[in-house]
């Protein structure tokens, strides 16, 4: 047994040195097509909504010559690709309504953080799928509010998962019944060749994530942009004591928007290990609103290495990525523990 673990530890050591440890993330505000189901929108549930990474670094740069679908799908996928206009996850609904020139809140969840930076761009498509092309997005890069840069750099001392919040400035003269906000996450965890010819982590081809969110930008009657409006008639709210409510809300009681934030929910107790029960938990715990009895299901939030792997730097992220997903077909359960 010790010998087998030793072999696995050695192999993983080599793997971690020569392979990128993939990141995972999603755009939550404005809600992207892959994640809008978490807010109650009637769109298909994308259980792996944090994995829109152009088919993976090997596919993007080794097969597709660096190309990626404009909303994060493998470039080889049949058009319309699943997360593009008229694709599987496109609902035709706008998730936010803004005003020209408005300062907009951005909220990004990274479920596996590996440095790099974010950028956002805008495409005024007005429901014309032919305009949903990278050239359209490239015309309208969105700057971080109060700066001249479009890049949101991720500090290397940030935790392996977390939420990133900042604000961007919309163009002052752009209006649209339908605009697409494109979020791109260029990770910085892979070793490569830098422009000056040296080699370092963060240089060369990096894993790339792309999400698309549907919004509108409408001129108001006032001279100043108003607050963002959530175009979500399906939104439910929850009180501190767990009471669900839909608008109009009762006065005098505090409610917060209900957001499904679970990623993986599996059968527990006497049902643990039963695949059909796992499917039941995934369906019911991640639906809106959730029906997730603790006696039957457990939603895991973290996965850590065990059995000797904890001695290797980076294996915490290895377990996090391979086990905090559904199905868990790539999770070595005797080497990683989830809770």
BELDA-V705841 format. One record per residue. N is the residue number from 1. PHI is phi as a letter, one per 20 degrees, with the letter a starting at -180 (* if undefined). PSI is psi in degrees with one decimal (NA if undefined). NEAR is the number of other ideal C-beta (glycine too) atoms within 12 Angstrom. Layout:
n:N phi:PHI psi:PSI near:NEAR
n:N phi:PHI psi:PSI near:NEAR
This chain:
n:1 phi:* psi:-44.2 near:10
n:2 phi:f psi:-39.3 near:10
n:3 phi:f psi:-43.6 near:10
n:4 phi:f psi:-42.3 near:15
n:5 phi:f psi:-40.5 near:22
n:6 phi:f psi:-41.3 near:17
n:7 phi:f psi:-44.5 near:15
n:8 phi:f psi:-41.3 near:27
n:9 phi:g psi:-43.8 near:26
n:10 phi:f psi:-44.7 near:18
n:11 phi:f psi:-40.9 near:21
n:12 phi:f psi:-34.8 near:33
n:13 phi:g psi:-45.8 near:21
n:14 phi:f psi:-44.5 near:14
n:15 phi:g psi:-42.4 near:20
n:16 phi:f psi:-24.3 near:26
n:17 phi:e psi:-32.6 near:17
n:18 phi:d psi:-10.8 near:13
n:19 phi:d psi:146.8 near:22
n:20 phi:f psi:141.1 near:35
n:21 phi:e psi:108.1 near:34
n:22 phi:f psi:145.5 near:40
n:23 phi:e psi:169.4 near:41
n:24 phi:b psi:138.4 near:38
n:25 phi:a psi:170.2 near:46
n:26 phi:b psi:152.2 near:44
n:27 phi:e psi:121.6 near:46
n:28 phi:d psi:-26.0 near:34
n:29 phi:b psi:111.6 near:36
n:30 phi:f psi:148.7 near:45
n:31 phi:f psi:125.3 near:45
n:32 phi:f psi:165.3 near:46
n:33 phi:g psi:-36.7 near:49
n:34 phi:f psi:-18.0 near:45
n:35 phi:c psi:-0.6 near:45
n:36 phi:f psi:-21.1 near:43
n:37 phi:f psi:-25.3 near:34
n:38 phi:f psi:-16.8 near:39
n:39 phi:d psi:8.0 near:36
n:40 phi:n psi:-4.5 near:33
n:41 phi:f psi:143.1 near:36
n:42 phi:f psi:69.3 near:18
n:43 phi:c psi:156.7 near:31
n:44 phi:g psi:143.9 near:21
n:45 phi:f psi:126.2 near:28
n:46 phi:d psi:96.2 near:35
n:47 phi:f psi:-31.0 near:31
n:48 phi:d psi:50.9 near:29
n:49 phi:f psi:-5.0 near:40
n:50 phi:e psi:14.6 near:38
n:51 phi:c psi:32.5 near:35
n:52 phi:e psi:79.6 near:44
n:53 phi:c psi:41.8 near:41
n:54 phi:m psi:24.1 near:40
n:55 phi:n psi:-2.8 near:30
n:56 phi:o psi:154.6 near:32
n:57 phi:g psi:-41.8 near:31
n:58 phi:f psi:-40.5 near:19
n:59 phi:f psi:-46.8 near:25
n:60 phi:f psi:-46.4 near:33
n:61 phi:d psi:-23.8 near:24
n:62 phi:e psi:-24.0 near:15
n:63 phi:d psi:-43.9 near:17
n:64 phi:e psi:12.7 near:22
n:65 phi:l psi:37.4 near:13
n:66 phi:n psi:-2.1 near:19
n:67 phi:e psi:151.6 near:22
n:68 phi:b psi:147.9 near:39
n:69 phi:g psi:147.5 near:38
n:70 phi:f psi:-15.9 near:39
n:71 phi:d psi:21.1 near:48
n:72 phi:o psi:-3.4 near:44
n:73 phi:e psi:161.2 near:38
n:74 phi:g psi:129.0 near:29
n:75 phi:g psi:-24.8 near:29
n:76 phi:f psi:-13.9 near:18
n:77 phi:f psi:148.6 near:24
n:78 phi:f psi:136.5 near:14
n:79 phi:e psi:134.7 near:21
n:80 phi:f psi:133.4 near:22
n:81 phi:f psi:159.4 near:32
n:82 phi:g psi:-36.1 near:29
n:83 phi:d psi:14.3 near:46
n:84 phi:d psi:170.3 near:38
n:85 phi:g psi:133.1 near:32
n:86 phi:m psi:6.8 near:22
n:87 phi:e psi:-178.0 near:29
n:88 phi:g psi:-42.7 near:21
n:89 phi:e psi:8.3 near:38
n:90 phi:e psi:120.9 near:33
n:91 phi:e psi:-17.6 near:32
n:92 phi:n psi:3.6 near:21
n:93 phi:d psi:138.8 near:29
n:94 phi:e psi:136.5 near:34
n:95 phi:e psi:-13.2 near:42
n:96 phi:b psi:153.0 near:37
n:97 phi:c psi:125.6 near:31
n:98 phi:c psi:176.3 near:41
n:99 phi:d psi:154.0 near:31
n:100 phi:g psi:137.4 near:29
n:101 phi:m psi:5.2 near:25
n:102 phi:f psi:148.3 near:35
n:103 phi:e psi:123.5 near:25
n:104 phi:d psi:136.7 near:36
n:105 phi:f psi:136.4 near:27
n:106 phi:c psi:133.9 near:37
n:107 phi:c psi:121.4 near:36
n:108 phi:c psi:130.6 near:41
n:109 phi:e psi:125.1 near:34
n:110 phi:d psi:115.8 near:37
n:111 phi:e psi:-9.5 near:39
n:112 phi:b psi:103.4 near:41
n:113 phi:e psi:128.4 near:36
n:114 phi:c psi:58.5 near:37
n:115 phi:m psi:-150.0 near:31
n:116 phi:n psi:-149.7 near:35
n:117 phi:b psi:161.1 near:32
n:118 phi:d psi:151.4 near:41
n:119 phi:b psi:148.5 near:34
n:120 phi:c psi:143.1 near:44
n:121 phi:c psi:164.2 near:36
n:122 phi:c psi:139.4 near:41
n:123 phi:c psi:113.5 near:39
n:124 phi:f psi:91.4 near:31
n:125 phi:e psi:-27.2 near:36
n:126 phi:l psi:44.4 near:22
n:127 phi:m psi:15.7 near:22
n:128 phi:e psi:107.3 near:18
n:129 phi:f psi:-21.9 near:25
n:130 phi:f psi:-19.5 near:16
n:131 phi:e psi:-11.4 near:24
n:132 phi:f psi:72.4 near:36
n:133 phi:c psi:156.7 near:22
n:134 phi:f psi:-31.4 near:25
n:135 phi:f psi:-34.7 near:14
n:136 phi:f psi:-45.7 near:28
n:137 phi:f psi:-39.1 near:30
n:138 phi:f psi:-18.3 near:17
n:139 phi:f psi:-21.8 near:19
n:140 phi:c psi:69.3 near:32
n:141 phi:f psi:141.4 near:26
n:142 phi:d psi:120.7 near:42
n:143 phi:e psi:148.9 near:27
n:144 phi:f psi:134.4 near:25
n:145 phi:g psi:132.0 near:23
n:146 phi:n psi:8.1 near:11
n:147 phi:c psi:176.0 near:16
n:148 phi:d psi:13.5 near:10
n:149 phi:d psi:150.8 near:19
n:150 phi:d psi:-8.3 near:28
n:151 phi:e psi:130.6 near:23
n:152 phi:d psi:104.5 near:31
n:153 phi:e psi:138.9 near:21
n:154 phi:e psi:122.9 near:29
n:155 phi:f psi:143.7 near:14
n:156 phi:f psi:-6.7 near:16
n:157 phi:e psi:10.8 near:9
n:158 phi:f psi:153.4 near:21
n:159 phi:f psi:169.7 near:20
n:160 phi:f psi:-18.1 near:30
n:161 phi:b psi:151.4 near:28
n:162 phi:r psi:177.4 near:20
n:163 phi:d psi:134.6 near:22
n:164 phi:d psi:126.4 near:31
n:165 phi:c psi:130.4 near:20
n:166 phi:b psi:-175.7 near:30
n:167 phi:c psi:143.1 near:22
n:168 phi:c psi:160.9 near:38
n:169 phi:d psi:126.1 near:30
n:170 phi:f psi:153.8 near:39
n:171 phi:f psi:141.6 near:28
n:172 phi:f psi:-18.7 near:19
n:173 phi:d psi:20.5 near:13
n:174 phi:d psi:125.1 near:30
n:175 phi:c psi:154.4 near:25
n:176 phi:a psi:142.2 near:31
n:177 phi:f psi:-25.7 near:21
n:178 phi:b psi:115.8 near:33
n:179 phi:d psi:155.9 near:42
n:180 phi:d psi:125.0 near:46
n:181 phi:e psi:122.5 near:50
n:182 phi:d psi:119.7 near:45
n:183 phi:d psi:129.3 near:46
n:184 phi:c psi:130.8 near:39
n:185 phi:d psi:110.6 near:46
n:186 phi:e psi:108.8 near:34
n:187 phi:f psi:168.3 near:36
n:188 phi:c psi:36.5 near:32
n:189 phi:d psi:2.0 near:35
n:190 phi:d psi:136.5 near:33
n:191 phi:f psi:138.6 near:21
n:192 phi:a psi:-174.5 near:22
n:193 phi:e psi:128.5 near:15
n:194 phi:e psi:163.7 near:14
n:195 phi:g psi:-28.7 near:11
n:196 phi:e psi:5.3 near:8
n:197 phi:n psi:-10.1 near:10
n:198 phi:e psi:169.6 near:13
n:199 phi:d psi:141.8 near:14
n:200 phi:a psi:158.8 near:17
n:201 phi:f psi:131.6 near:23
n:202 phi:o psi:-11.3 near:27
n:203 phi:e psi:160.1 near:20
n:204 phi:m psi:-165.3 near:24
n:205 phi:f psi:126.3 near:27
n:206 phi:d psi:154.7 near:32
n:207 phi:f psi:140.2 near:40
n:208 phi:c psi:133.8 near:42
n:209 phi:d psi:142.0 near:47
n:210 phi:c psi:132.4 near:43
n:211 phi:c psi:153.8 near:50
n:212 phi:c psi:134.3 near:50
n:213 phi:c psi:139.5 near:48
n:214 phi:e psi:126.3 near:46
n:215 phi:b psi:173.3 near:44
n:216 phi:c psi:152.7 near:35
n:217 phi:c psi:110.4 near:38
n:218 phi:c psi:133.2 near:26
n:219 phi:f psi:136.8 near:23
n:220 phi:d psi:-179.2 near:19
n:221 phi:e psi:-20.0 near:9
n:222 phi:e psi:170.2 near:12
n:223 phi:e psi:-17.7 near:11
n:224 phi:d psi:142.5 near:14
n:225 phi:f psi:139.6 near:26
n:226 phi:e psi:-176.3 near:19
n:227 phi:f psi:157.1 near:16
n:228 phi:f psi:139.7 near:31
n:229 phi:d psi:130.2 near:23
n:230 phi:e psi:114.5 near:28
n:231 phi:e psi:69.8 near:28
n:232 phi:c psi:86.6 near:34
n:233 phi:f psi:-5.6 near:16
n:234 phi:e psi:-4.1 near:25
n:235 phi:f psi:132.0 near:30
n:236 phi:d psi:163.1 near:27
n:237 phi:c psi:153.0 near:27
n:238 phi:c psi:138.8 near:24
n:239 phi:e psi:173.4 near:18
n:240 phi:f psi:-27.6 near:10
n:241 phi:e psi:9.9 near:11
n:242 phi:n psi:9.3 near:13
n:243 phi:f psi:130.2 near:18
n:244 phi:e psi:146.2 near:22
n:245 phi:b psi:154.0 near:22
n:246 phi:c psi:155.1 near:20
n:247 phi:g psi:147.4 near:16
n:248 phi:f psi:141.8 near:9
n:249 phi:e psi:150.3 near:19
n:250 phi:f psi:133.7 near:14
n:251 phi:f psi:149.8 near:8
n:252 phi:n psi:-3.1 near:7
n:253 phi:c psi:136.4 near:15
n:254 phi:e psi:129.3 near:15
n:255 phi:c psi:149.7 near:23
n:256 phi:c psi:150.0 near:18
n:257 phi:g psi:138.0 near:29
n:258 phi:e psi:121.6 near:25
n:259 phi:c psi:128.0 near:29
n:260 phi:f psi:110.1 near:34
n:261 phi:d psi:1.4 near:28
n:262 phi:f psi:149.8 near:31
n:263 phi:d psi:-43.4 near:38
n:264 phi:c psi:125.7 near:36
n:265 phi:c psi:124.8 near:37
n:266 phi:c psi:160.3 near:40
n:267 phi:f psi:146.1 near:31
n:268 phi:c psi:177.8 near:25
n:269 phi:m psi:-136.2 near:16
n:270 phi:f psi:-11.9 near:10
n:271 phi:e psi:-2.5 near:21
n:272 phi:g psi:132.8 near:18
n:273 phi:n psi:-5.1 near:14
n:274 phi:e psi:113.5 near:17
n:275 phi:f psi:-37.8 near:17
n:276 phi:f psi:-37.1 near:13
n:277 phi:f psi:-35.4 near:25
n:278 phi:f psi:-44.2 near:30
n:279 phi:f psi:-38.6 near:20
n:280 phi:f psi:-43.5 near:23
n:281 phi:f psi:-41.9 near:35
n:282 phi:f psi:-43.8 near:34
n:283 phi:f psi:-44.4 near:23
n:284 phi:e psi:-30.9 near:25
n:285 phi:e psi:-23.5 near:34
n:286 phi:d psi:9.3 near:34
n:287 phi:e psi:173.8 near:24
n:288 phi:c psi:117.1 near:32
n:289 phi:f psi:158.1 near:26
n:290 phi:f psi:148.7 near:29
n:291 phi:c psi:90.2 near:19
n:292 phi:c psi:79.0 near:27
n:293 phi:f psi:126.5 near:19
n:294 phi:f psi:-21.3 near:15
n:295 phi:f psi:-17.6 near:14
n:296 phi:d psi:-30.4 near:24
n:297 phi:c psi:150.4 near:30
n:298 phi:c psi:127.2 near:25
n:299 phi:e psi:118.3 near:29
n:300 phi:e psi:145.8 near:32
n:301 phi:c psi:-10.9 near:18
n:302 phi:b psi:147.0 near:24
n:303 phi:c psi:130.1 near:36
n:304 phi:c psi:154.7 near:23
n:305 phi:f psi:147.4 near:34
n:306 phi:c psi:-179.4 near:25
n:307 phi:m psi:32.7 near:24
n:308 phi:o psi:-21.0 near:24
n:309 phi:f psi:-24.5 near:33
n:310 phi:f psi:-14.1 near:21
n:311 phi:f psi:-11.9 near:18
n:312 phi:d psi:125.8 near:28
n:313 phi:f psi:129.8 near:16
n:314 phi:o psi:-14.9 near:29
n:315 phi:f psi:-17.9 near:33
n:316 phi:f psi:-39.6 near:32
n:317 phi:f psi:-35.8 near:38
n:318 phi:g psi:-47.9 near:36
n:319 phi:f psi:-39.4 near:36
n:320 phi:f psi:-43.7 near:37
n:321 phi:f psi:-41.3 near:43
n:322 phi:e psi:-18.7 near:32
n:323 phi:d psi:-26.8 near:37
n:324 phi:e psi:58.3 near:38
n:325 phi:b psi:165.7 near:31
n:326 phi:c psi:133.8 near:32
n:327 phi:f psi:160.7 near:17
n:328 phi:e psi:43.2 near:28
n:329 phi:f psi:-13.0 near:12
n:330 phi:d psi:14.6 near:19
n:331 phi:e psi:114.6 near:25
n:332 phi:f psi:93.1 near:26
n:333 phi:f psi:-19.3 near:21
n:334 phi:e psi:-5.1 near:17
n:335 phi:d psi:-13.9 near:30
n:336 phi:c psi:138.6 near:33
n:337 phi:d psi:130.6 near:23
n:338 phi:d psi:145.3 near:32
n:339 phi:b psi:NA near:18
